[in-house]
Amino acid sequence: MNRTLKIFKVATYVVSILLVLFIAFPSLSQAKDKIVVGMSRPLSGWMAQIGDSAFRPVYETFVAEVNKQGGIYVKEYGKKLPIELKIYDDKSDTGTMTRLTEKLIVEDKVDFLWPACGTSNLFAQAPIANKYGYILLTAEGGATTIRDMLPSLPYLFISLSFSDWYQIPVLADLLAAKGAKSAYIITIADLFGIEYTGVCGIELPNKGINIVGVKSVPPDIKDLSPILKDAKKTKADALLVLGYPDVVILATKQCMELGYNPKVFLGGPGVNFGFYHAIFGPATEGVIGFAIANRKTSPAAKALFDKLYQGKPEAVNDWWGHPLYWAAMEFWKQAIEKAGTLDQKKIRDIMATETFNTILGPTSFKGGLMAKESHNGEIGQWQKGVFEIVGGGKWPATKVTAPFVYPKPKWPEMKK
């Protein structure tokens, strides 16, 4: 009898403790064993090359690393939760992407949303995420015009540097310091091209650099030679190819074929990827693009690149986006841990106000944009097989890894 009474008392005590815990931490009573992150990504179509080389290596490596450590600790559940990815192929189509984004939120009820690929998709996806109160921490996409919309998009956090945040101003300073007086622009006919060309139209003339030509081209253009011949005639000091990798690669190849050697050749996005150097090798010498960091930037940056690229083809390297995307993922993880919950609003409020240490150093968001102070660079240049940081921060005094070479060496002669 006494034994039965003791067992009853112990059981009652245990139940009481559990009730207290469940009242204090109601989520403990819920079965939660993972954090589901949903994405609509260009697994096929014309943007697949960008997606595969930009955000994909980061999120795959990040998730594998976090899960190897048991996941993200969430106090609300009293344990670490591993990340599970749910990814749909939007086939590089914005309409498909928007439908899939809504499906992930409404039907699949994912815990978090990670970004689609591209600036135009950023504009289409951000209002959907905000409508449902989902944090959208972006990757491949950034735009000047969306800045004015950020007060109405409190759940949007843009990680990538872009045009006037702070790339083209640094580029204009670099060119002016070397005595460049003129530039010719080839721009892609979409939001990205419009944004960058518009900022160039302000920043370059402010530094005494005359824009002698602007040509808009479709993303799938197959022949740039008539435009390049026109640019060559102008004798512009700088040729700026503001387009996606296919256009940048085509422009590089046809410049060499035509023997067109401007003092500056900038291409982006495209030049910043390892596949650009893999395609053109020594011919990349002196070519510039957009960049944030390389292995010389800091021990933390070196450790990241070694982790991302060790044993992998050179083609996966991205010296512009990868440091920013990784820092954003680190920031997101720390915000969840500090919030102690998966509640989107509580995490959003922390992301909007806190500073966390990442591979970039102290990292924060100001009004929805990753702070300029978090950037370790802005402009990169291929020098002896390394994409050196030649402009960044208060160039060239800080955060550069090599002096800017101007003019760039001539293209190697094409074999006939």
C-alpha positions as CSV (number, residue, x, y, z in Angstrom):
1,M,0.0,0.0,0.0
2,N,2.8,2.4,1.0
3,R,4.6,1.5,-2.2
4,T,1.5,2.3,-4.3
5,L,1.1,5.6,-2.5
6,K,4.7,6.6,-3.1
7,I,4.4,5.8,-6.8
8,F,1.2,7.9,-7.0
9,K,2.9,10.8,-5.3
10,V,5.9,10.7,-7.6
11,A,3.6,10.5,-10.7
12,T,1.6,13.4,-9.4
13,Y,4.8,15.4,-8.8
14,V,6.0,14.7,-12.4
15,V,2.7,15.6,-13.9
16,S,2.7,18.9,-11.9
17,I,6.2,19.7,-13.2
18,L,5.1,19.0,-16.8
19,L,2.0,21.1,-16.4
20,V,4.2,24.0,-15.1
21,L,6.6,23.6,-18.0
22,F,3.8,23.4,-20.6
23,I,2.2,26.5,-19.2
24,A,5.5,28.4,-19.1
25,F,6.6,27.0,-22.5
26,P,3.5,26.0,-24.4
27,S,5.5,25.0,-27.4
28,L,7.0,22.1,-25.5
29,S,3.7,20.3,-25.8
30,Q,3.9,20.5,-29.6
31,A,5.8,18.1,-31.7
32,K,8.4,20.1,-33.5
33,D,11.5,18.4,-34.8
34,K,12.8,20.6,-37.6
35,I,12.8,24.0,-39.1
36,V,11.3,23.9,-42.6
37,V,12.7,26.5,-45.0
38,G,10.9,26.9,-48.4
39,M,12.4,28.3,-51.6
40,S,11.4,28.9,-55.2
41,R,14.6,28.7,-57.2
42,P,15.7,28.6,-60.9
43,L,16.8,25.0,-61.0
44,S,16.3,25.2,-64.7
45,G,16.0,28.0,-67.3
46,W,18.1,31.0,-68.2
47,M,18.8,32.0,-64.6
48,A,19.9,28.6,-63.4
49,Q,23.6,29.4,-64.0
50,I,23.4,32.3,-61.6
51,G,21.4,30.5,-59.0
52,D,23.7,27.5,-59.1
53,S,26.8,29.6,-58.7
54,A,25.5,32.3,-56.4
55,F,23.2,31.4,-53.4
56,R,23.0,27.6,-53.9
57,P,26.6,26.7,-52.7
58,V,26.0,28.9,-49.7
59,Y,22.7,27.6,-48.5
60,E,23.7,24.0,-49.2
61,T,26.9,24.3,-47.2
62,F,25.3,26.4,-44.4
63,V,22.5,23.9,-43.9
64,A,24.9,20.9,-43.9
65,E,27.1,22.7,-41.3
66,V,24.2,23.7,-39.0
67,N,22.6,20.3,-39.2
68,K,26.0,18.6,-38.4
69,Q,25.9,20.6,-35.2
70,G,22.4,19.4,-34.4
71,G,20.5,22.4,-35.8
72,I,19.5,25.8,-34.4
73,Y,18.8,26.0,-30.7
74,V,15.3,27.4,-30.1
75,K,14.5,28.0,-26.4
76,E,10.7,27.8,-27.1
77,Y,11.1,24.1,-27.9
78,G,14.0,23.5,-25.5
79,K,16.2,21.9,-28.1
80,K,18.1,22.2,-31.4
81,L,16.1,21.9,-34.6
82,P,17.7,20.8,-37.8
83,I,16.9,22.7,-41.1
84,E,14.9,20.9,-43.8
85,L,14.8,22.6,-47.2
86,K,11.7,22.4,-49.4
87,I,12.7,23.7,-52.9
88,Y,10.6,24.1,-56.0
89,D,11.9,24.9,-59.5
90,D,10.4,28.2,-60.8
91,K,12.1,27.5,-64.2
92,S,13.5,31.1,-64.2
93,D,9.9,32.5,-64.6
94,T,8.7,35.3,-62.4
95,G,5.0,34.3,-62.6
96,T,5.8,30.7,-61.6
97,M,8.0,32.0,-58.8
98,T,5.2,34.1,-57.3
99,R,2.8,31.1,-57.4
100,L,5.3,28.8,-55.8
101,T,6.1,31.4,-53.1
102,E,2.4,31.6,-52.1
103,K,2.1,27.8,-52.2
104,L,5.1,27.5,-49.8
105,I,3.4,29.9,-47.4
106,V,-0.2,29.0,-47.7
107,E,-0.3,25.3,-48.5
108,D,3.1,24.0,-47.2
109,K,3.1,26.3,-44.2
110,V,6.9,26.4,-44.2
111,D,8.6,28.0,-41.1
112,F,10.7,30.4,-43.1
113,L,11.1,31.6,-46.6
114,W,14.5,32.0,-48.3
115,P,14.8,34.1,-51.5
116,A,14.2,33.6,-55.2
117,C,16.9,34.6,-57.6
118,G,17.3,38.0,-59.4
119,T,16.3,41.6,-58.9
120,S,13.0,41.4,-60.7
121,N,12.0,38.4,-58.6
122,L,12.9,40.4,-55.5
123,F,10.3,43.0,-56.4
124,A,7.7,40.3,-57.1
125,Q,8.4,38.2,-54.0
126,A,8.9,40.8,-51.3
127,P,5.2,42.0,-51.2
128,I,4.0,38.4,-50.9
129,A,6.3,37.7,-48.0
130,N,5.3,40.9,-46.3
131,K,1.6,40.2,-46.8
132,Y,1.9,37.0,-44.8
133,G,4.4,38.3,-42.3
134,Y,7.3,36.2,-43.5
135,I,10.9,37.4,-43.2
136,L,12.5,37.5,-46.6
137,L,16.3,37.7,-46.3
138,T,17.4,38.1,-49.9
139,A,20.4,36.9,-51.9
140,E,20.8,37.5,-55.7
141,G,19.0,40.8,-56.0
142,G,19.3,44.4,-55.0
143,A,17.7,47.6,-56.3
144,T,17.9,51.3,-55.7
145,T,14.2,51.9,-56.3
146,I,13.1,49.3,-53.7
147,R,14.7,51.4,-51.0
148,D,11.8,53.9,-51.1
149,M,9.4,50.9,-50.6
150,L,11.3,49.5,-47.6
151,P,9.2,51.3,-44.9
152,S,6.1,49.4,-46.3
153,L,8.1,46.1,-46.4
154,P,9.3,45.7,-42.9
155,Y,9.9,41.9,-43.3
156,L,12.4,42.5,-46.2
157,F,16.1,42.4,-45.5
158,I,18.5,42.9,-48.5
159,S,21.9,41.4,-48.1
160,L,23.5,42.1,-51.5
161,S,25.4,45.3,-52.3
162,F,24.1,47.1,-55.4
163,S,24.5,50.1,-57.7
164,D,24.5,53.1,-55.3
165,W,24.9,50.9,-52.2
166,Y,28.0,51.5,-52.7
167,Q,29.4,50.0,-55.9
168,I,29.1,52.7,-58.6
169,P,30.2,55.6,-56.4
170,V,33.4,53.6,-55.6
171,L,33.9,52.7,-59.3
172,A,33.5,56.3,-60.3
173,D,36.1,57.4,-57.7
174,L,38.5,54.7,-58.9
175,L,38.2,55.7,-62.6
176,A,38.5,59.4,-61.9
177,A,41.6,58.9,-59.8
178,K,43.3,57.2,-62.7
179,G,42.3,59.9,-65.2
180,A,39.5,58.1,-67.0
181,K,37.4,60.6,-68.9
182,S,34.8,58.6,-70.8
183,A,32.7,55.4,-70.6
184,Y,30.5,53.4,-72.9
185,I,27.7,51.3,-71.4
186,I,26.1,48.1,-72.6
187,T,23.1,47.4,-70.4
188,I,20.7,44.5,-70.1
189,A,17.0,45.3,-70.8
190,D,15.6,44.6,-67.4
191,L,15.3,46.2,-64.0
192,F,18.9,45.4,-63.1
193,G,20.2,47.2,-66.2
194,I,17.9,50.2,-65.8
195,E,19.0,50.6,-62.2
196,Y,22.7,50.4,-62.8
197,T,22.6,52.6,-65.9
198,G,20.7,55.2,-64.1
199,V,23.1,55.3,-61.2
200,C,26.1,55.5,-63.6
201,G,24.3,58.4,-65.3
202,I,24.6,60.3,-62.0
203,E,27.9,59.1,-60.5
204,L,30.2,59.1,-63.5
205,P,29.5,62.6,-64.7
206,N,29.8,63.8,-61.1
207,K,33.4,62.6,-61.3
208,G,34.1,64.2,-64.7
209,I,33.5,61.0,-66.7
210,N,31.5,61.5,-69.9
211,I,29.1,58.7,-70.9
212,V,29.6,58.5,-74.7
213,G,27.1,55.8,-75.4
214,V,24.4,53.6,-73.9
215,K,23.0,50.5,-75.6
216,S,20.3,48.3,-74.2
217,V,20.3,44.6,-75.1
218,P,18.0,41.6,-74.4
219,P,19.3,38.9,-72.0
220,D,19.4,36.3,-74.8
221,I,21.3,38.4,-77.3
222,K,23.7,36.3,-79.5
223,D,25.8,39.0,-81.2
224,L,27.2,42.1,-79.7
225,S,29.7,42.8,-82.4
226,P,27.9,45.8,-84.0
227,I,27.6,47.5,-80.6
228,L,31.2,46.7,-79.6
229,K,32.4,48.2,-83.0
230,D,30.4,51.3,-82.2
231,A,32.0,51.5,-78.7
232,K,35.4,51.0,-80.2
233,K,34.9,54.0,-82.4
234,T,34.2,56.2,-79.5
235,K,37.6,55.4,-77.9
236,A,35.9,55.4,-74.5
237,D,38.3,54.7,-71.6
238,A,35.9,52.3,-69.9
239,L,33.5,49.7,-71.3
240,L,30.8,48.8,-68.7
241,V,28.8,45.7,-69.5
242,L,26.0,45.8,-67.0
243,G,24.4,42.4,-67.7
244,Y,24.1,38.8,-66.5
245,P,26.9,36.2,-67.2
246,D,25.8,35.2,-70.7
247,V,26.0,38.8,-71.9
248,V,29.3,39.4,-70.0
249,I,30.9,36.3,-71.4
250,L,29.7,37.1,-75.0
251,A,31.1,40.7,-74.7
252,T,34.4,39.4,-73.5
253,K,34.8,36.9,-76.3
254,Q,33.8,39.3,-79.0
255,C,36.0,42.1,-77.6
256,M,38.9,39.7,-78.1
257,E,37.8,38.7,-81.6
258,L,37.5,42.4,-82.6
259,G,40.8,43.4,-81.0
260,Y,38.9,46.0,-78.9
261,N,41.0,46.9,-75.9
262,P,39.4,49.5,-73.6
263,K,41.4,50.7,-70.7
264,V,38.7,49.3,-68.4
265,F,36.4,46.4,-68.9
266,L,33.8,45.9,-66.3
267,G,31.3,43.0,-66.4
268,G,28.7,42.1,-63.8
269,P,27.3,40.1,-62.5
270,G,29.6,37.5,-64.2
271,V,33.2,38.6,-63.8
272,N,33.0,37.9,-60.0
273,F,32.3,34.2,-60.6
274,G,35.0,31.6,-60.8
275,F,33.5,30.2,-64.0
276,Y,34.6,33.5,-65.7
277,H,38.2,32.8,-64.9
278,A,37.8,29.2,-65.8
279,I,36.5,30.1,-69.3
280,F,39.1,32.9,-70.1
281,G,42.1,32.1,-67.9
282,P,44.9,34.6,-68.3
283,A,42.7,36.7,-70.6
284,T,40.9,37.9,-67.5
285,E,44.0,39.9,-66.3
286,G,42.9,43.4,-65.4
287,V,39.1,42.8,-65.9
288,I,37.0,44.3,-63.1
289,G,33.6,43.5,-61.5
290,F,31.8,43.7,-58.2
291,A,33.3,42.0,-55.2
292,I,33.1,42.0,-51.4
293,A,36.0,39.9,-50.1
294,N,38.7,37.4,-51.0
295,R,41.0,35.2,-48.9
296,K,43.2,38.1,-48.0
297,T,40.4,40.2,-46.5
298,S,40.4,38.5,-43.1
299,P,41.1,35.1,-41.4
300,A,37.3,34.7,-41.2
301,A,36.9,35.3,-45.0
302,K,39.7,32.9,-45.8
303,A,38.1,30.2,-43.6
304,L,34.7,30.7,-45.4
305,F,36.2,30.5,-48.9
306,D,38.3,27.4,-47.9
307,K,35.1,25.8,-46.6
308,L,33.0,26.7,-49.6
309,Y,35.5,25.9,-52.3
310,Q,37.9,23.3,-51.0
311,G,38.0,20.4,-53.5
312,K,35.3,22.0,-55.7
313,P,35.6,23.3,-59.2
314,E,36.8,26.9,-59.6
315,A,33.5,27.6,-61.3
316,V,31.5,27.7,-58.0
317,N,33.5,30.7,-56.6
318,D,31.6,34.0,-56.2
319,W,33.7,36.8,-54.7
320,W,30.7,39.3,-54.7
321,G,27.7,37.4,-53.3
322,H,29.0,34.5,-51.3
323,P,30.5,36.5,-48.4
324,L,27.2,38.6,-48.1
325,Y,24.9,35.6,-48.3
326,W,26.9,33.6,-45.7
327,A,26.9,36.6,-43.4
328,A,23.2,36.9,-43.8
329,M,22.6,33.3,-42.9
330,E,24.8,33.6,-39.8
331,F,22.9,36.7,-38.9
332,W,19.5,35.0,-39.3
333,K,20.6,32.0,-37.2
334,Q,21.8,34.3,-34.4
335,A,18.5,36.3,-34.5
336,I,16.5,33.1,-34.1
337,E,18.7,32.0,-31.1
338,K,18.3,35.4,-29.5
339,A,14.6,35.4,-30.0
340,G,14.3,31.9,-28.6
341,T,11.3,31.3,-30.9
342,L,10.3,30.8,-34.5
343,D,7.8,33.7,-34.3
344,Q,8.5,35.8,-37.4
345,K,7.7,39.2,-35.9
346,K,9.9,38.7,-32.9
347,I,12.8,37.6,-35.1
348,R,12.2,40.4,-37.5
349,D,12.3,43.0,-34.7
350,I,15.7,41.6,-33.6
351,M,17.1,41.6,-37.2
352,A,16.0,45.2,-37.6
353,T,17.8,46.4,-34.5
354,E,20.7,44.1,-33.5
355,T,24.3,43.8,-34.6
356,F,25.8,40.3,-34.8
357,N,29.4,39.2,-35.5
358,T,29.6,37.3,-38.9
359,I,32.4,36.5,-41.3
360,L,32.2,40.2,-42.3
361,G,32.8,41.4,-38.8
362,P,30.1,43.4,-37.0
363,T,27.0,43.0,-39.2
364,S,23.7,44.9,-39.1
365,F,20.8,46.0,-41.3
366,K,19.9,49.7,-41.6
367,G,16.3,50.3,-42.9
368,G,16.3,46.8,-44.4
369,L,19.7,47.1,-46.2
370,M,22.8,45.4,-44.9
371,A,24.9,48.3,-43.7
372,K,27.6,49.7,-45.9
373,E,30.0,49.4,-42.9
374,S,29.5,45.6,-43.2
375,H,30.9,45.6,-46.7
376,N,34.5,44.5,-47.0
377,G,34.8,45.6,-50.6
378,E,33.0,46.9,-53.7
379,I,35.1,46.5,-56.8
380,G,37.3,43.5,-57.7
381,Q,40.0,43.0,-60.4
382,W,41.5,39.8,-61.8
383,Q,45.2,40.0,-61.1
384,K,47.3,36.8,-61.7
385,G,44.4,34.5,-61.1
386,V,43.2,36.2,-58.0
387,F,40.1,38.5,-57.8
388,E,41.7,41.2,-55.8
389,I,39.6,43.8,-53.9
390,V,40.7,47.1,-55.4
391,G,38.0,49.4,-54.1
392,G,36.0,49.3,-51.0
393,G,34.9,51.2,-47.9
394,K,36.8,54.5,-48.0
395,W,38.9,53.3,-51.0
396,P,41.8,52.8,-51.3
397,A,42.8,53.4,-47.7
398,T,40.8,50.5,-46.3
399,K,39.6,47.1,-47.1
400,V,41.5,46.6,-50.3
401,T,43.9,43.7,-51.1
402,A,45.7,45.2,-54.1
403,P,46.1,48.5,-56.0
404,F,43.9,49.1,-59.0
405,V,45.7,48.4,-62.3
406,Y,44.9,50.9,-65.0
407,P,44.9,50.5,-67.9
408,K,44.2,46.8,-68.0
409,P,46.6,44.7,-70.2
410,K,45.5,44.1,-73.8
411,W,43.5,41.0,-74.5
412,P,45.7,38.1,-75.8
413,E,45.6,37.7,-79.6
414,M,43.0,35.2,-80.8
415,K,44.3,32.1,-82.5
416,K,43.2,32.0,-86.2
